[in-house]
Amino acid sequence: MAENRLIQGRYRLCDTIGRGGMGEVWRARDESLERQVAVKCLKPLGPRHEPSFLQVLRERFRREARVAASLQHRGITVVHDFGEDDGTLFIVMELLTGRNLSQLLDDNRRQPLPVPDIIDIAEQVAAALAYTHEQAIVHRDLKPANIVRTTDGTVKICDFGIARLNHDIGFTARLTGTGMAMGSPHYMSPEQIGAHPVDHRSDLYSLGCVLYELTTGVPPFDLGDAWAVLVGHRDTAPAPPRTIRPDLPEAYERIVLDLLAKEPDDRPTDADELVKRLAGARHPHSGQGAGDTTVTVPRLPSWTRGITAGSPAGTDRHPRPRPSDRAAAVLTDSWTHGGHSRPGDIPRGTSIASPAPPAGRRAVLAARLETAHELARRGRCFEAHQIYAEVLTGQEHALGPDHPDTLSCRHHLAFNLGRLGRLEDCRALAQDVAEARARVLGAHHPDTLTTRHELAEVLGKLGNWSAALRTHQEVAAARAASLGPDHPDTLAARYEVGIGLGRLGRSAEAVTLYRDLVAARTRTRGADDPDTLRARHGLGVNLGRLNRWQEALAEAREVAGARERVLGPDHPDTLVSRRETAVALGWLRRWGDALDTYRQVAAARERVLGAAHPDTLASQSDLAECLEQLSRPDEAAALHRRVAALRRERAARRR
């Protein structure tokens, strides 16, 4: 695959972030939705391979896409799209920022991870497997490299490349007929090795191998060659982890050894049972004997460190961070924000834990929530509102009003109200959510700051620019302190500060801010990144407000040229910059040049958006005013009449 290749006219391949047996994974940009994604492509194969072998690989690749796309759980990597382009099969996934468990061990010089981290990972993976197995899907290749811990603490299972649907009779024969290896030797269950029937308990065995390695630093059978490893899985009892790691609580050692039982019937019945056993080990009954060991874990429950808010509720067009740091080899950067909450962020005495609802009910609520997100993305906001309200009622009943998942749903409900035009209701509910998240998660938690960021945008829409600016400044300062001054979320908040300054007539301050922001975004994302160009656009607008029109014109022209090159000549941002060029030309009394530019923008918007679109009508009004300045009143009047008629037609259709 070639860098900068455009897949299906939509996904721009940027750089390779991973390679595996089936393919390679690219960091890419979704040109349609302006977001970063991961694109997994079937690796090109030479003519030496038999056609049957190639067919098997393609079958496995298609199966991965279908299986993964059917799963909707916070602990499983989201698949956005699947297709074939010029003979290349591809899957489009969320782009995670974080480290897979193998990388975490490497970072730790192959030393065991801290016990609290192991417990948290075990609980999150077990919950994801419980959901997956409920869907009658077995992963069959669970290993540290296929489990990612994102920067916000969420643990996600990736790569369902050899997953098996339990009801799919004959799948094993089809995919192993060429003798292709299925699974990874250090993590394969005895039944996989012996070609016996495989079910969900095979995944539990593989998870036991993963937890053993996290606990001790080595797999349960760390032998010289693959065959010796396989024989070890089949015939040899693993050394108890506490012989290598004495500080591991006995309760967890028993869980790991039970997962590694040779016979499936001797393992936990299912992942739901494993979830309960892990919870019981974390909170042992008071009547246990003195020999039982209680685990010292952070006071903050694990579910508050893995908060994911789902799809963005707001209309934030800023792409998520690139995995350009040490996390670059991970396959997937959910839109969720980085960072960890701290135990001290929860006030003492605050009760936020409720009994977990059954996994089936959790899955139903999660599926309904994703349906609401999709409806909102499609502009069907009233239907989305009804589902958000329904899910919120269920979450409040099952989890409690202050559970982070409940607050996440309230966040989405609030900003969907904004899409429905109910801005004051949106503001009031968003204020409540921000206060609740600050109380439960902490004032500087990324989710708290996300709600406050979007609350500030609503305050601006309501015309309360002083409060909006103050809130954006506070969010920017908090993000700079917790995430760093160059983190994309920090820069996004600083961009909004610039807008507020401009709206309040403080354009000199805005110019200074935007110059600094352009420098930071150029340094971190490059001169042609859309966010860098957006900051340059803001700089040019505020130069114009200061009557520095020659500078504003030069900036607008350069940004318009860069946007045309990067985004295309008819992209909305390109057209906005071209309009700013015309505005500057008009203020410089160069009305003839301005007229040509206004005509180009109006024609492009009518072609792309339609004659009655508000942006097209605004361009026609611009054109009419320019004609008036050129003493061409008849043409201007005709345009004004046309715009008025189109607006009446639009209003009638909406009624």
N, C-alpha and C positions, 0 to 999 in steps of 0.2 A: 504494500500500500504506500502511496506517496503522500508526503506532508502537503497540507493545504488542498487536498482533494475534496471535492464537494460530493457528498453521497446523496443521491436522489434529489439533487437540487436544494437540499435543506441543511445537511449536517457537514460543517466545515471541519476536516481533520486538522488538528493543531500539532500535537506531538504524542509519541508513544509513551504510555504510562504503565504498560504491563504486557507480558507475553506468557503464553501457556501452551499446553499440548494441543489445544484445539484452535487457538487463534491468537490475535494480538488485540490489545485494548488501547484506544486513543482518547486523549482529552480532545473534545470537539466543542464546537459552538452550534447550537440550534439557531439557524438564521431566522427562522419564522418567529420563535418565541423569545429570542435574544437571551438565551441562558446557556450556561455551560453544562455539558453532559458527557457521559462516557459512551463510546461506541466500540462494541466488540465485533471484530470482523473475523470471519473464517480465514485462517492463514492460507495464502496461496500454496498449492501443492504441485510438485513437478509431475511429469508424465510417467515417472517410475512406479507410481502407485497404481494398484489395480482399480478398475472402475468400481468394483464392489466395495473396496475400502473407502473410496471417495464418497460413495453413496451412503455408507454407514456414518461417516463424519457429518455429512449434510443432515442426515436424519437426527443425529444427536444434537446438532446445532439448532435445528428447527424445534426439537423437543424442549431444549433449554428455554427458548423464547416463549413457547406456549405455556410451559409449566410456570416459569417465573412470572409471566404476565398475569397469571390467574391468582397470584398470591398478593394479598393486601394486608401487611402487618408491619408495625414499626421496626420489627427485628429482621426484616427481609428486604434486600435491595429492590428498589422499585424499577420496573421495566416500563419505559415509555413507548417504545415503538420497535418494529421488527420488519425486515424486508430483504430484498435482494437488489443489488445495483451492479449492472454490468458483470454478472456472474459471481459477485461477492455477496455472501449472506452477512447480515449485520443485525445486531441488537443494540438499541439505544437505552441506556440506563442512567439513573441518577449518578451524579459525580460526588463520591464521598471524600471528605477530607479526614484523614485519620491514619491509623496503622493497622495492618492485619496482625493476628496474634503471633505469627512467626516473626514478623518484624519487631514486635514488642519484645520478644525473647532476645532477638539479636541486639536490640537497643540496650538490653539489660545484660549483655555479654553471656547469654544463654544461662543466666542464673534464674532461679525460680522467681515468679512474680510475688508481690506482697499478698498475704492471705485475703485481705478485704477485696483486692482487685479480682482474685480468682473467684471468690464467692459471687461478686457482682456479675462477672462474665457468665458463670454457671447459671445463675438465675435468669439472665436475659436470654441466653441461648436455649435453655429449657423451655421458656415461655414461647419462643419462636417455633421450636420444634413441636410443641403441643398444638399450636395453630396449624402448622404444616401437615402434621399427621392427621388432624381432623379433616383435612382436605384430601385424604387418602394419597398423599405424596410422600415418598421417602427420598431423602437427598442422595444417599449412597456414596458421597465423597466428602464427608465432613472432616475437615483438617484445619490446622491453625491458619494456613494461607487463605482459606475460604471463609474466615470469620474476621470481620473488621470492627475495631473499636474506633468510633469517630471522635472528633475533637470535643464533642459535648458529652461523651461518655456512653452514647448509645452503641449497643453491640448489634451488628447486622450479619446475617448469613448471606453469602454470595454464591454465585456459580452453581446453578442447578443443571449443569451440563450432562450428568448421567442420572438425574433424578428419575425415579420410577413411579408411575402411577400404579397403585396396587391392583386396580381393576383391569389393567391393560395386559391381558394374557398374551404371552408370546413375545413380549418386549425384550426380555433377556436374550432369548435365542436370536432375535434379529440383530441385536447390537453386539453380541459377543461371538457371532459366527465367524468372524475373521481372526479370532484369537486376540483381539485388542484388550489391553489391561483395563479393568474397570475398578477405579478406586486407587488409593495410595497405600503402599504396603504398611507403613507405620501405623495406619489408622483403620485398617480393614478388619471387619469382624470375621470370626472363624467360619460363619456360614457363607460369607462372600468367598473366602479362600477355598472352601470345599465345594463351591458351586451348588450349595443347598438353597432352598427358598429363602428369600430376603424380605423382611418386613420392617416396620418402624423400629423394632428393637435393635436392628443393625445400626441405625443412627445413634441409638443410646450407647452402644459399645464404642462407636467412633468418638462420641463426646467424652466417654470415659478416658479414652486415649489422649484426647486433647487436654482434659483437666489434669491427667497424670503428668503430662509434659509441662504444663504451666506450674504445677506444684513442685516438681522435682528438677526441672530444667532439661530432662531427657524423656523420650518416648518410653512406654512400658517395656518395649523390646528393642533396645538400641544395639543391634548386632551388626556383624560385619558385612552381610550381603542381603539382598532382598529375599532370597529363599530362606535364610536363617530367621529373618524377621517374620515371615509368613508361618514357618513352623512354630515359632514362639507363640504367636497368636493362637495357633490351633492346639498346642500341646502343653505349654508351660504357664504356670501361675506367675503373675507379676510380683515383684518384690513390693511389700506394703510401702506406700509412700512415706510413712512416718519413720521408716528405717533410713530414709534419705533426708527427710524434712520433719524433724521431731516437733517443730512448733505447729504443725498442722493439727487442728482439732480432730479427735478420734471420730466424731460424727461424720466429718467430711471424708476422712479416709475410708470409712465403711461405705459411704455413697459411691466413691470412686471405684472401690473394689467390686461392689455389686454391679456397677455398670460394666465392668470388665469380666463378668461371668462368662464362661465358655458357652454355656447353654442359654439360649434366649429366654427360656422359661425362668431362669434363675436371676434375670435382671429385673429392674422395676417394670411393672406391667406396661406403663406408657409414660410419656413425658409429663402428663398431668400429675401422676404419682410422684415423679421426680421433683416437680415444682413444689409439691407439698412437703416432701422430705427435706428439700433445701430450706424451705421456710421454717420447718421444725428444728433443723439444726441451728439456724440463725437465732431462734427464740426457744431454747429448750424449756421443757416444763419444770416448774419449781420443785417437783418431787423427785428429780433425777438424783442418782447417787453421786458421791464425791468424785468418782472416777471420770464422770462426764465432763467435757471441756466446753466452755462457752467461748464463742468467737468474739474477739474484739473487732468491731467494725465501726465505720463512721456512723454518727448518730443520724445522719440524713438517710432516709430509705433509698434503696437502689433506684426505685422508679422516679425519684426526683432528680437523679443525676443523668438519666437517659431521656430527658424530655425532648420530644420532637413535636413540632406544632403542625405537622402535615404540610399541605400546600399553602403558599402565602395567602393571607387573607386580603392584604392590601394590593395596590397596583404598582408596587415597587418594581421598577424596570432595571434596577441595578443587578447585574449578574452576580452569582455567588462567587466566593473566592476560588481562584485557581489552585490546584494542588501543586504549587510550585515550590513548596518547602519540603521538609523531610517526608511528607505524606504523599509525595508525587506518585509512588508506585501503587497506591490503592486505586481500585477500579471505580469507586463511586463517591460528590460534595453535595449532600442534601442541602436543601435551602435552609435547614435549621442552623442556628448560630453556634459558634464554638464556645468553649469554656466550661467550667465545672462550677456548680454551686458549692457552697461551703457549709459545714455543719452550723457555723455561727450565724448563717443567714436566717435561720429559723428561730424566732423568739422562743424562749423557754416557756413551756406550758401550752404551746400551740398544738392542737390535736389535728393532724391532717391525714392520718392513716385510717382507712376503712377496709373491711374484708374484701379481698379481690373477688369480683364476680366470676362465675364460671367462664372457662375459656371460650365456650361456644357463644355466650352472650357478648363477651368482649369482641369476638370476631365479627358478630353482627353489627355492633355499634361502630367498629372500625370501618366496616364495609359501607354502612350508611353515611358515615362522615366523609368517606372518599367520594361517594355519590354526590353529596352536597358540594364538595370542592369542585367536582367536574361540572356540575350545573352552573356554579358561580363563574367558572372559567368561560363557559359558553354564553354568559350573559343572561341565563335563566335564574335571576336572583330571587324572585318570589318563591319559586319551587325550592331553591337552595335554603331560603329562610325557613320554610316549613320543616325541612329535614334537620337543619341545625337545631331548631327548637326541640324537635322530637328527641334527637340524640342527647341534647343537654339535659332534658328531663331524665332520661335513662342513666346518664353518667352521675347526675346528682344523687339519684336513688341508690345506685350501685357503689359509687366511689366516695360520695360526699361532695359538698359544694367547694371545698378548698383543695381537692385533689388536682394536681397539675394537668391531668388530661381533661378534667371538667373545665378548668380555667382556659385551656387551649380552645375548647369548643366555644366558650363564651367569647373569647377573642375573635374567632371567625364570625360568630353571630353578630358581634358589634360592628365589624367592618363591612359585613354584608348589608347591614342596615344603611350604611353610608352609600353603598351602590344603589340602594332603593330610593335614595334621595332624602332619607330620614337622618339628616346630619346631626341634629340636636340629640336624638335618641342614640345615635352612634357615639357621640361625644360622652354622654352620660354613662353608657355601659362600658365604653373603653376606659373611662376614668376609674370605674369600679374594678375592672379587671387589672389595671395597672397597680392599684392599691393592694388588691388581693395577692397578685404575684410578688409584689415587694414584700409583703408580710410572710408569704409561704416560702418563696425561693430566695429572697434577698433583693435589695434595691439595685444591685449591679448585675443580677443574673441576666444572661442574654435574652431570655423570654420576656422578662420585665421591661428591658430596654426596647425590645421590638414593639411591645404594646405602646410604650410611651412615644416611640418614634412615629408610629402611625397615628396616635392620638394627636400629636403636634400637626400632622398634615391635615387632619380634620379641623383642628382649630383654625388653621389657615383658610380652609374652604369656607368656614363660618365668618371669616373676616377678622378674627381675633389674632392679628399678626404679632402683637406684643407677647401674648401667652405662647403662641406657636414658636416664636424665636427663642424665648426663654427655655422652653422644653427641649427644643433641638440642641441648644447650647449645653444643657445639662446632660442629655444623652451622649452628645459628642465627647464631652469631658469624661463621662463614665466609661465609654467604650475605649477611649484613648488610654485610660488608666488600666483597664482590665485586659484589653485585646492588643493594645499598642497603637501608636499614632498612624501607622500606615495600613492597619487592617482595613479590608474593604468596607466593613460595617461602620468603622469610625469615619472613613472618608465619605460614605453615603450620608452620615449625619451632618458632617461639615458642609457638604453640598447644600443640604436643606437649610443650614444656618445662613449660607450665602443668599438663598432665595428670600429668607425672612428679612435680612438686612436690606436687600434691594427694595422689597415691598414697603419697608418703613422709611425709605428715602435715605438710607445710610449707605449710598453706593460707593463712597470712597473706601469704607471698611470692607464692603463686598468685593471690590477690586483687589484689595490686598489679600483677602481670604482666597479668592479664586486663583490668584497667581500662585499662592502656596499650594493650593489643591491641584492645580495643573502640574506643578513640579512633582508632587508626591505621586500622582497617578501616572505620570510619564515614567517615573523611576520604578514603580511597582508593576505597571501593566503595559507600558509602551505608549508611544506618541499617538498611535492610530487606534487605541482601544476606544470603544464607544463612550465609556465613562470619562476618559480623558477629554474627548471631544465635547462631551456634554459640559464639562467644567469650563472649557475654552469658550463655549457658547455663552455661558453665564458671565464670563469675563467680558465678552464683547457687548452684551446687553447693558451691563453696568457702565462700561466706558461710554456708551451712547447716552445713558442717563446723566452722565457728568458733562455732556456736550463735547466729548472728545471723539467727534465723528470720524475723523480720518483714521484714528486708531481702531475705532469700532468697525469701520468698513474693511480695513485690512484683516482684522480678526475674523469677521464674518465670511469673507471670501476664502480665507485659508481653511476655515472649518468646513465650509460648504464643499470645497474641493476634496478634502480628506474624507468627509462623509460619503460623497459620491463614489470615491474609490473603494471605501471599506464596506458601505452599506448598500450602495446602488443609487442611481440617479432619482428614482421615484420613492425612496424610503422617506417616511414622514419626517425624520430628523434632518435629512438632506434638504427637504423642502422648507423646513423651518429656518435653516441657516440661509437658504437662498432668499427667503422673505426678509430676513434681517439685513441681508446685503441691499435689498431694494429700499428698506427703511432708511438705512444710512445714506444711500444715494439721494433719496428725497430730501433729507435734512441738509445735504450738501448742495441742494438746488440743482441736482443733475437728474431732472425729471424724465428726460428722454431715455437715459440708461435705466432708470428705475422702472419705467413702463415696460421695457422689454423683459426685465426680470419678473415683474408681477405677472405678465402674460404667461411666461413659462411655468410659474408656480401654479397659476389658476388652471392651465391646461392639464398639467400633470395630476393635480388633485381631482379634476373632473374625470379624467381617464381612469384613475385608480379607485377613487372613492364614490364617484357618481355625482351627478349635477346638483342633487339636493342635500348632499352631506354638509354639515355645519362648517367644516374647514374649507370646502369648496366655495360655499357662499361667502365666507369671510374673505377669501382671495378675490372673488368677484367684486366685493365692496372695496377692497384695496385698489383694485384696478380702476374702478369708477372714480375714486377720489384722486388717483393719479391723473386720469383724463381731465378732471376739473382743473387741476393745477396747470395742465398744458393748454387750458382754454379750449377744450373740446367738449362743451356742455351737452350737446345732443347725444354723443356716444355715451357720456357718463349717465345721462338720464335714462337711456335705453337699458343700460346695465342695471341701474337701480330698480327699474320696473321689473326686470327679469328676476332679480334677487328677491324682491318682495313677493312676486307670484310663486316662486319656488318655496319660499318660507310658508306661505299660506297653504300650499299643497301639502307640505310636510306636516304642518299643524293639523290639517284635516285628517290625514292618514293616522296620526297618533291618537286622534279622538275616536 
